[in-house]
Amino acid sequence: MAADAPHPAFEGYATEAVPQAAVGSPGKDGVLELTFERTADGTTLVHDYATVPFHISGTLGYDPLPEADTVFIQSPTGGVAQGDRHDVSITVGDEAIAHVSTQSSTKVQTMTCNYAAADTTLSVGAGGHLDYVPEPTILHADSRYLQELSVDLAPGATAVVSDVVVPGRLARGERFEFERYLSRVRATRPDGHLFEDATHLTPGDEDPTAPGVLGEFTVYGTTFVLAPDHDEAELSDALHAVVTDGDARAGATALPNGAGVAVRALGDRAETVQATLHAAWDLARTELRDAPAPSGRKY
């Protein structure tokens, strides 16, 4: 888990004792495991295990692809608190198709000590596909959040992985008041490393609104379309054409080692960025699975 080996930027925080429930105690050390397999009836969730703050209420017949299965991750808590360590593992078997999201935004609460971390591992079997598209992460004032995500793709596997970051409770004028945010994404195949991408924001040390960082924009989002067995140049051009028509400032670029395409979007509101990234997801789903992306509506 991320708690066992914090990034060097978070090592100082890790030594700070948490005054309420300690790191690793029940409710702080959340675990979620999901395993999807292909069966005669399509894709089936064959294993699930969740501890607080995660909760699963079964699967939904939500996807335009009848052979796909959908899970929305729920939380009975008010958000992510200092000292929380979350470990998420999602496995999609050969030829299975799964869509995993969250029921609502992840709220990273204000912190006075330590930090919060989430370690997510995604594994997709041969010919399988995973859409991992959670709702936005909202960074409250003084929060410290470390997010690590790794994707392992078997031959013929594809995945769409998305992340949207909102730097505060924008409706109340809270912008870039968090202390530190670090998100790292890695992807591998059996024959080796595909790519690694990192976003590291420290508003107290460096102005996120400076040119070359976020500039005039507030909300930042990325969608990785991982398709190593497809023509990444053609896919990149198609995705770029779609996202540049939206209200967000966005673009697409091919990832190294033929891994696929990265789509990045900037905007003033989460909804604007989400709409642009959903358009990219929709096109990618159509290209990779000959079916549109599920609707973003969850109520």
N, C-alpha and C positions, 0 to 999 in steps of 0.2 A: 504494500500500500504506500501511498504518497507520504503517510505519516512516518514511515520507517526510514526514509532517505529523502529529507527535504532538499529542495533546490538551494544552492548556496545563498541565494538572495533571501531565503526564508529561515536560514539556520539560526539567526539571532532571535527571531520571534519564537522558535521552537523551544527555547530555554525558559520562556516566560510561563509561570504557573497560571492555570486558569482558576479563578476564585470559585466558580460554580462547579458543576460536574466536570471531573477531570477528563483529559484526552484519553480515549480508549474505553470510557465507561459506557454503559448501556444508554442508547439514545444519542451518543456522540460518535460512536464508531459504526456508522451505517454500512450495511452490506446489501447488495442487490445482485442476484444471478438470474439470467434468463437464457434459456436454450430453446431454439426453434429447429424443428426437423421437417423434412418433406415426407408426407404420408400419402395414402391413396386419396384422401380428401383435400389435399393441398398442403399448406404449411400449418403445423401445429406447435403450440407452445408445450413442450414436453417436460420442462423443468423450470420452476421458479422458486426463489428463496429471497425473502426480504426481511430486514430488520429496520426498526425505526431509525431514521425518519422516512424510510421508503415504504410504500404500500402498493400492492397490485390487486386490482379487482377483476382479473381475468382478461380475456381478449375481446376485440371488437370486430364486427364485420363491416369495416370502415373503408377498406381499400378498393379502388377501381379494379384492381386485379383480383379476381375471385380466388386465386390460389395463394394469395398473400394473407398474412396474419398481422394484427396491430395490437400494440400494448401502449397505454398511456401510464407513465409513472406518476404516482400520486404521493403527496406528503401531508401528514396530519399536523405538521409544525408550522410555525410562522416564518421559517426560512433557515438559512445556514448561519450558525453562530460560531463565535470564537472557540477554538479547540475541536471543532467538528472535523472528522476524517471519514470520507465516503469512498467506498470501493465498489465500482459497478463493473460487471462482467456480462457481456452479451455475445452469445454464440449462435451463428446461423449455419445450419448444416448444408451439405451438398444439395444443390437445386432448390433450396428453400428460399422464400422471399418474406422479409419481415420489415415492419415499420414501427419504430420505437420513438416516442416523444414524451414530453412532460405535460401534465394537465394544465399547469400554469407557470408563470415566470419563476425563476429561482432568485430569491431575495437574499443577498449576502448582507447580514446585519452589521450594525456599527460594532466595532471592537476596541477594547482598551488594552488587550494583551494577546499573545500567541497569534494564531492565524487559523484559517479554515482551508481544507484541501479536498479535492476530488480526483480520484484516479479511475479512469474509465478505459476498459480493454474491450475492443470489438474484434471478433473473429468471424470470417465469412468463408464457408467451404466452397469447393469447386462448383462453379455454375450458379452459386447462390447470390443473393442481393440483399443488402441492408440499407434502409433509410433511417439514419439517426439524426433527427431534426427536433431538438428540444426547443421550448420557448426561451425567450431572452433571459440573460443573467443580469440582474440589477444590483449594482455595487453601491451600497449605502455609504454614508460619510464614515471615514476612518476604518473602512473594512480592508482586510488583507486576504487575498484569495489566490490559491495556487491550483491550477487546473491542468491535469496531464491526461492526454488521450492517445491511445495507440490503436492502430488498425492493422490486422494481419489478413491478407487476402490470398486465398488459394488460387490456382490457375483457373481462369474463366470467371472468377468472382468479381463483383462490382459493389460499390457503396457510395452513398451520398451522405456526407457528414457536414452539419451546419452548426454555426455558433453566432449568436448576436449578443453584443455587450452594450448595456445601457449604463452610463457613468453617473448614476444617482437617480433620486426620485425627481424627475424633471418637472413634474407638475408643481412641485413646491420650491422650484428654483435651485435644487441641489445638483450641481454639476462638477464633476472632477474633484470631489472632496474625499474620495477614497484614498487609502495610503499606498497600496500596491496591488497590482493585478498581473499575474503571469499565466499565460495559457500556452501549452506546447502540444503540438500534434505531430505524431510520427506514423509512418506507414511502411510495412514490409511485405515481402512475398517470400516464398520458399528459396528463391535464388538471391535474396539479399534485401538491402535497404532501398526504399523508394524515395522518400523525402522526409524532411522535418521542417516544421514551421513554428515560429514563436511570436507571441505578442506580449510585450512587457511594458506596462505603463506605471509610472511613479510620479503623479502630479506634483508632489512636494519637491522633487528634484529636477523635473523637466516638464515644461509646459506641453501638455498633449495637444493644445490647439495651435502649436507652432507649425509653420509650413513644413511639409514633408512628414508630419505625423498625422493628425486628424484635421489640421487646418481650421476652417470655419465650421466644420461639422461636429456633431456630438455623438451619435450612435454609430457603432462599427460592427459590421457583420461579414462573415466568411462562409462560403459553401465550397467544400471539396468534392468534386465529382471524380471518384476513383475508378478508373476503367483501364487498367494496363494493357488489355488486349484489343483496345479500340484506337482509332486514329485520333490522337489528342489534338493535332493541329486543326482538323476539321471540326471536332467538337468544340474547341476553344473559340473558333471563329463564329460558330452558331450561337454559343452562349453569350459571347461578347455582343453580338447583334441584338439579342433579346434584352439583356440587362441595361444597355445604354438607352433603351426606349423608356425606361421607368423614371420615376421622380427622384430616385436616389442617384448619387454620383457613383457609378459602378463600372467595372471592367472585368475581363476574364483573361487568364494567361495559362499556357500549358505548364504543367508541373515537370520537374526533372525526372529523368529515367523512364519517361513514357508513362508516368503514374496516372495521368489524367489532367484535370483542369481545376484551377483555383479561381473562384469568383469572389470579388471583394466589393462591398458596398458601404457608402457613407451617407448619412442623412441626419436630419434634425429630430426625427421621431422614430421610435422602434417600428411602428406600423409601416412606415415608408421603406425602411431597410428590409423588413420581412417580406413585403410585397415583391420587391425586386428579387430577393433570393428565392422566393417561391416560384417566380417565373423561370429562374434558372433551373430549379429542381424539376419543374414541370417539363421543360424541354429535355433535360437529362433523362428523366424517367421514360419519356416517349422514345428517345433514341436508344436507350439501353434495354427497356422492357416492353416497348410498344404499348404503353398505357400511361395516362397522365398521373401527375402527383395527386395524392389525396388533398382534399380541401383543408384549409387551415382552421376551419371553424370547429370548436370543441365543446359546444353547448347546444 
